[in-house]
Amino acid sequence: MKELFKHFLAFFNGTESTAFQYGYLTGAAVSVLVVLLIFFLILLMRSSAKCKGITLASPGGNLFITASAVGDLVKATEKDFPALQVVKTVLVEKRASLSLQLRVNFPQDQASAPLPVIADALREKIFANLQNTFGIDHIKEINIEVQRGKKA
C-alpha cells in the first residue's frame, strides 16, 4: 500500500507531469464532490423533520401545543388498549403535513384481536381525543411501528 501511494505521488509530482495529469486529477475530484453533494441533497429532501408542536390560530392569539403534550395524550389513550404498550411518540412534519409516529410493543398473549384491528381502533381513538381535547385536526396520519412482540 505504501509503495502504491509513493507511485501515485511520483506520478503527479515527477518531472514528467503534464497538464493532462492535473486535469485528470481535478476532474476525478470534482466528480466525487458532485456525487457526494447529490447524495446529501437527496438525504435532505427525503428526511422528515421532527416537529416541536402544533400552532393553532385563535382570535386572541396563537395556541401552541407541544409534541410532548400530544405524546401524553397518546399515553393516556394507551390504557384503553391493554394489548399495546406505547413506547415512543414522535410528531413529524413532512411536506407541510403532520403525522404522528408511534412505536409500540405488542405482546401476542394479551391480544384479544388481530393487530390490524387493534391498530385501527387506536388510530380512531387518538384522532378523536386530539380533536376533543386540543382541537387538533391537522394530523393526517398515524403510523404505528411494532418494536417488540412482548412487553419490555
Secondary structure, DSSP 8 states (H G I E B T S, - for coil): -HHHHHHHHHHHHSTT--HHHHHHHHHHHHHHHHHHHHHHHHHHHH--EE--EEEEEETTEEEEEEHHHHHHHHHHHHTT-TT-EEEEEEEEEETTEEEEEEEEE--GGG-SS-HHHHHHHHHHHHHHHIIIII----EEEEEEEEEESS--
